[in-house]
Amino acid sequence: MWIVELLVVLLFIWLGARMGSIGIGFAGGFGVLVLAMVFGIKPGSIPVDVILIIMSVIAAIAAMQVAGGLDYMVHLAEKVLRSNPKYITFLAPVVTYVMTLFAGTGHTAFSTLPVIAEVAKETGIRPSRPLSIATVASQIAITASPISAAVIFFSNELEPLGVSYIQLLMISIPSSFIAVMVGAVVANFLGKDLKDDPIYQDRLAKGLVKTSSGREAREIKKGAKTSVLIFLLGLICVVFYATAISSSVGLIKDPVMPRDEAIMTVMLAVASLIAMVCKIKTGDVLDAATFKSGMSACVCVLGVAWLGTTFVAAHLEQINIFAGSLLETKPWLLAVVLFFAAMLLYSQAATTRALMPAALALGVSPGAAIAAFASVSALFVLPTYPSLLAAIEFDDTGSTRIGKYVFDHPFIVPGTVTIAMAVVLGFLIGPMVI
């Protein structure tokens, strides 16, 4: 019977992927209903903690966007990218990685993609090279961001096993960043040079490629820098407090708030300070692009993570018999499982919430779980994720395109190489830290 139920889970995940965007959340909730009413399975735990963290962080980011903070960050990113345009394939992923690390969400990468495409085109570099690895970098950086929902949830699962929040970051940050740079090296050699690409030449002849009009002046609002500073201070407070209350550090013996509540309150306080100090209209936050995409992410996590935990909780004993000994002897297989799960669940937080507790319960060591953590970022496999579609749309040269066979797109190779390298590095760095 469990095979039939698994097929139902996969059916609703596929249905959600077909609908796209927030639809995967809709379909996930629908799947929980079917499992409960048709098969009599008790619904699993709702990922309230993950959803609330995403909501609070997005609230602060959206307030910063309204204050002009994201425009200021993009302005700085553009200066970096244009300072050495011939190295755009290596600078672009650094920019998107750092922005995601700082903000806790990959949605910040959207604003840099048109700049990356434009600088590459001006320099004569195939835009698919920097766009592909930059998009992948914005996804894998979620597993290294101190305020991402995936990291916060995972650290809470690891804490009782003797691995602190700061130890998790000490492994995930260097392993993911080095892996991104390796992915950039690979991306730099993929595809024909722009001048030799027949599709680009055809589009150029038809007048479908826009001629660069030069660097456009970007208007920076008065409170933009202040909003970024407030957000940065909030980030520092979160990292310090989360580290201080860790049992391995023990600076705060009897904390007033646990880690989840701390990040929520600090992020909402950051949003309040930005609103007051930068004098923004809080009603405008509701219309911010980051707010809309963040709330969409909350619904997606609610649906798919709930669907995943419902199935796993109902069949944990069978899963243990089937996969427990295998994962214990070959822990690297967890990375493979997470890779394919993330490909379907479309969310690092949802994948982490749905599978990591079960993996740890099955006997996977904390070090192996951390090494495999990067695999929850395999959102690039299906070319339907919003940031991938945006990268394709912004590249009018036609070099960033989906092939005939769905999976033959420019993101798959650098993305897979990056995640594989991050997992390998995680296994190497982990024993040095834990």
Secondary structure, DSSP 8 states (H G I E B T S, - for coil): -HHHHHHHHHHHHHHHHHH-TTHHHHHHHHHHHHHHHHH--------HHHHHHHHHHHHHHHHHHHTTHHHHHHHHHHHHHHHSGGGHHHHHHHHHHHHHHHHSSGGGGGGTHHHHHHHHHHHT--THHHHHHHHHHHHHGGGG-TT-HHHHHHHHHHGGGT--HHHHHHHHHHHHHHHHHHHHHHHTTSS--GGG-HHHHHHHHTT-S------------TTHHHHHHHHHHHHHHHHHHHHHTSTTT-SSSS-SS-HHHHHHHHHHHHHHHHHHHTT--HHHHTT-HHHHHHHHHHHHHHHHHHHHHHHHHHTHHHHIIIIIHHHHH-TTHHHHHHHHHHHHH--HHHHHHHHHHHHHHTT--HHHHHHHGGGGG-TTSSTTSHHHHHHHHH-TTS-S---TTSS-STTHHHHHHHHHHHHHHHHHHHHHH-
